[in-house]
Amino acid sequence: MAGSRWGEWWRWTRYTLFTGNAPQVAVTRSPALRRLRVVAYCGIGFWGGFVALLTAPGTMRGTPLAVALAVVVVVPAVLALRSPLWAWRLALVLIVLSPLVYPGSARQWGWAWSPGLALVTALVLYVVAESHTQGVVARVAVVTGAVLPLHVGDWRDWLMLLAMTIVLLVLGNTVRQRRIAEDQRAAAATRSAVFAERARIARELHDVVAHHMSVLTLRTDSARFRFPDLPADVRAEFAELSETAREGMVEMRRLLGVLRTESTGEPAEPQPGAARIGELADRVRALGMDCEVDLRGDFDEVPAGVALSVYRIVQEALSNAARHATGSRVAVELMVDEVSVQAVVRNTAGAAPAERGGPGHGLLGMRERVAMLGGTLEAGATADGGFRVAAWLPVAEREEHG
């Protein structure tokens, strides 16, 4: 046990000092934030190099060595964009060597390092703590604190520098922890939305299946009246089928009781199909938007579950267009053939500013429905600033081949 703990300690120490490269914590940033980050880090680095050049001791100021050292001071800030640990290692080398190159800095400034190097080192320490786990951050604090006394004569100055180092590391670690908590909350919200959408889909499909089960029960019950000359064994078979269908109806009602909680408040009513998509278009037109519907194929032959999913996908796409592209032109295309249904909803850029609100889960619900039926979904912005949703759904269950 002690050996394994020692091995783990050495593995993390070796990672921090020698092998660690890319950040451990991946952060998703928008293109604008990435550009701003590059500008900020490079700006701090070049300013630090400029200050280092200006604050060189009098005998060294303007010499090629001073210019070279000022250029090197810029590197950790730029390197921190991709590899904070390598930026920290380079900063440590500068902390150790620059006082040897500039022995007069301590007499001139009271510190062995130029203010420019201090600024860049502060940035690097923050970025390391923001992008690495606490084990790495703790080792960075220990090693940095051990290096500082090499050029600090008063232990009180060393304590002050150590405290500043710890503050920077704690600040970066706090930002990292907050980001992790936000990511976890977002993931939990997404999982909750997925479960809620699946429950909603199940409730809707319950109504479709229950309708088919009711029809089956009625047909098997009435078979002996519609075909009075049936043999006794066939009548018995129909009776068993009718009883099985009734038992299935009972289980379906129990399932509905589990899925339809008090909080939903959703009435049990016939679920809409593709034939009612014209009503959705009328609602969009009532908002002052131009909406065209192109129906090709026989939707009467589409299975009820697939028709319901097509309706919900188009409904969500039209709602998004009305919400985020007010005043746009919308085109709905529905095509049915022997094997599939294809639904395409396009809208142009809105004439009015898009509504600002929290992130929704409309696309997530579309993807759940399409995945349930084994179809495909494409959704994304178009070149003219609009949006396009295209769903392909099979109309029959595909067979699995081993």
Helices and strands as residue ranges (DSSP letters): H 2-14, I 15-19, H 31-54, H 64-79, H 84-101, H 105-109, H 115-131, H 134-147, G 148-151, H 155-226, H 232-259, G 274-276, H 277-286, E 290-296, G 299-301, H 304-324, E 329-336, E 340-347, H 362-373, E 376-381, E 387-394
